[in-house]
Amino acid sequence: MNSIIEKYNLGKDKYILFVYLFLLLTPWGLFKSQVAIFSSVLFVWGLIKYKEDVLQKLSIVWKFKPLLLWLGFVLFCFIAVLWSDSFTEGFKRVFNFHKYEFLFGTALLISLTKEQAITAIKVLLFSFVGYALFSTFIYFDIINIVGSSALNPKGILRFSIATQYMVIASFISIIFAIYSKNKNEQIVLVLVSLLSIFALFINYSRTSQLAFILILMIFTIIFSIKNIKLAIVNILLVVIVLFSFSQNERMVSKFNSALQEVENIYNNNIYLGSFGVRLFFNKTGIEMIKENPFFGVGPVDNRNILVEKEKSDEKYKDVIVKHFHSEHMEILTAYGLVGYLLLVSAIVLLIIKLRKQNLYYYISLSVFLSLFFISFANKTLALKPLNYIYVIFFILLSIIAYYNEEEKVLREGRE
C-alpha cells in the first residue's frame, strides 16, 4: 500500500494538492475556523514557496481588468465605511467578509496554472455533487442528520446554500459532458447532473429552483441558435422538469402560498410570509436607494435602517429580519450604484473575456447566472461559506481567461 501511495505522490506538488483539499472542503463549512486556517496556511506557505515570483504572478491583478474591477469593488466597500454612522461596526462587517478572500485569492493567483485552475473547478464540482448525494441519502433515510429529514434533507448546511451548489453542479457537469471526448466520462457526468437536479428539487428553496428553470431556458435559447440537437434535448429537459414540478404537491403549495401573500398585500396592504416580507424589504430598499443612489448609506447602516422600518411600519406583520434577502438590494443600499456597477462590471467583463472559449464561457454563465437570479430573493455574497465559493469561481475563471489571452498573444507573435 505504501508503495502505491508513494508512486501516486511521485512528482506531485504538495502545495497544489493542499489547494485542491481546500477547495474540496470549503463548500461544506465543516467547522467555524475552517476557511481561516486553510487560507492562512495557503497564504504563508505560498509566499515562502513562490517568494521569487510573487510580484510577477500577482501582476495578473492589474493586467487583467475583471480582477482589477473586483479589487476595486472590495476597496470601495472599505471606503464606504467612512460614511457609515459607526466606523467601527462598518469596518468590522466589511473586514469579516473580505479578509480571507485576500489570503486564499493571493494563494490561488500565485500558484495555479490554467490547467490547474480547470482541475480546481472539477474539484469544486466533485464537492458539490458529494453534497447532493449526501442530501439524497438523507431524503431516502439512508443516513440521519439532526435537523434534517426526508421533508427537509438539507444536511449540515442551510438549504439556501446547498441548493445553490446543486444548481451550479447541474449545469457545469452537463457542460463538461458536452465537451468531453470520453464516452464513459460523458455518461458519468450526465448521471451526476441528474443527481444534482434531483437533489435540488427534493430540497426547499423556491429561489434556487426558479433560478435553475430560468438558466435552463437561457441555455435552450443559446443552443437553439448553435445546435438544433442540443436545443431539442434542452427543451425536453425543460418540459420534464416543469411536469415533475407540477406533480410535486409540496413545491406547488409553496408557490401557491407566495401568490396568497401577494394577494394579501394587494387586498389588505399587509406584508406577511416568506414572499410577502421580501416585497417589503425591496420596497424599503428602493426608498433608501432613491435617497442615496450613488454611494449608498454604508455597510451596517443599511440593515439598521431596514430594521427601523420593520419596527415602525404597522403594515409589516412578520418577525424582525436584519437582511434584505436580496443581494442586489443589499449591495445597492450599502454601496450605491458605484459599488454595484464595479462588481457587475467585473463579472460581465470576465464572461465576455471567455466568450470564445465555449466550455469556460458556459461554465461562467452557469455560475454567475445562478448568482444573478438567486440574489434577487436570497443571500449569496453575504452568506458564508457561499461568498467564498463565488469569489473562488471568479478567480479560477479569471486565471483561465488571462492565460488564454497570454497564449493567444504568444501565438500571434510567432506568426
Secondary structure by P-SEA (a helix, b strand, c coil): caaaaaaaaccccaaaaaaaaaaaccccccccaaaaaaaaaaaaaaaaacccccccccccccccaaaaaaaaaaaaaaaaccccccaaaaaaaaaaacaaaaaaaaaaaacccaaaaaaaaaaaaaaaaaaaaaaaaaaaccccccccccccccccccaaaaaaaaaaaacaaaaaaaacccaaaaaaaaaaaaaaaaaaaacccaaaaaaaaaaaaaaaaaaaaccaaaaaaaaaaaaaaaaaaaacaaaaaaaaaaaaaaaaaaaccccccaaaaaaaaaaaaaaaaaaccccccccaaaaaaaaaaaacccccccccccccccaaaaaaaaccaaaaaaaaaaaaaaaaaaccaaaaaaaaaaaaaaaaaaaccccccccaaaaaaaaaaaaaaaaaaaaaaaaaaaaaaac
